[in-house]
Amino acid sequence: MQQNVLNPTTLDDFRMFLIKNKYKNLIKELNLEYCTDDNGDYIQLNCIQIKKSQRNKGYGSCVMSDIVRLADDSNVRIKLWVTNIFGTELKVLYEFYRKHGFVLIKNDNDGHMIYYPNVQPVKNKIKK
């Protein structure tokens, strides 16, 4: 299985596809940033916000599942910082992100979470 090539342009194209096509009139804000650190490339999820009239209908989970699938296909991590600045309780947010495979970053008490890609190794097809 060939992995998708992720770069700032393809990530922004993906973000715009979700906003303008797949979830048209449902997403209030979606901020994804392509970043690199000592461990390689990753997606920084700065904001995912569904329009108020469309909340609690599963759209946030659908969008998050698409982002996670992109990370898996591209073999990159996703990092985020959990905050309640938009009014959602922290407990609810932690549960939401854990449901999608995120874990708290060790030794970090500030709500930083990370998702590690679920990359399936390609099996050798040569029979002996």
N, C-alpha and C positions, 0 to 999 in steps of 0.2 A: 504494500500500500504506500503510495507516494504522499508525502505530507504537503499541505498547502504552504506556499510561501507567503509569510505574513510580513508586512512592512507598514509604515505609516499610511501610505496611500490605500492599500488594500483594506486596512482596518477602518479607515474613514469611509471607504466605499461600502463596507459591510454595515457600518453604523447608519449611514444614510439610507441604505436599502431597508433596514429594520424600521426606521422612522417614517420614510416616505412611501414604502410599498407594503411590506409584510404586516406592519402594525400601524398603518395609516390612521391618523386621528386618535390613537390610543396612548402614544408616548408623549409625555410633556417634556422630558429632558433625558438624554442619554449621552454621557460623556465618557468616552473610551480614549485612552492615550497609549501609544506604542512606546515602550521604554526598554532600556537595557541596563543591566547591572553586572556584577562580577559573575553571576550564575547564568547569564544569558538574557535572551529577550523575554519580555512579559507584557501583559496588558494591564494597565492601571485603570481600574473601574472607579471613576470619580463620582459618577451620579447615574442612577437609574430611577426614573420617576414616571409613574403612569398618571395620566390625567385623572383628577379627582373623581369624576363621574364614572370612571372605568375601573376603579380600584376594587380589590377583593373579588375579582372575577377570574383570577388565574393568569392574567396577562403578564404580570411581573415575572412569574415562574416561567412562562413561555419564552420571554425575552432572555431571562437568565440562562435557560437551557440552550438557547441559540448561541449565546456568548461562550458558554462552557464547551459546546460542540466545536466552535471555532478554535478554542484553545487546545482541545484534544487533537483536532485535525492538523493544527499547526505546531503541536508539541511545545507550547509556551504556557507559562504560569499566568495566573490572574492575581493581582494584588488589589486590596481595597482597605478602606478605613471605615469602620462602622460608626455612624453618627446619627443622632436623632434631630438634626437641625430642621428636618422637614416635618417633624411631629410624630413619626412612628417610634414606638417604644423600642429601646435597645434590645430587650429580651426577644421581641418579635423579629427584629432584624437579624440577630445572631441565629435564631432558629431557621429563618429563611435561607441564610447563606450556608449554614451547616447542611441543610437539606440538599443543597446543590454541590456538596463536596468540599466546601471551604473549611479550613481549620485556623485556629488562632496561631499567630506566629509566636513561637516560644520566647519567653523572657520579654514579652511586650504586653504591658497593661493598658495600652492606649487604644485597643480595639482594632488593631491591624490584623487582617486575615489574608490567607493565601489559598489558592487552588492549584494543585499540581496536576498536570495533564495525565489523563488515563490513556497512555499509548500502549497499544497491543503490539507485541513483537511480531514481525513477519516470520512465519514458519518456513523452514527450509522445505522446498517442494521436491527435492531430489530423493528418490527412493533407492534404497540399497538392495 
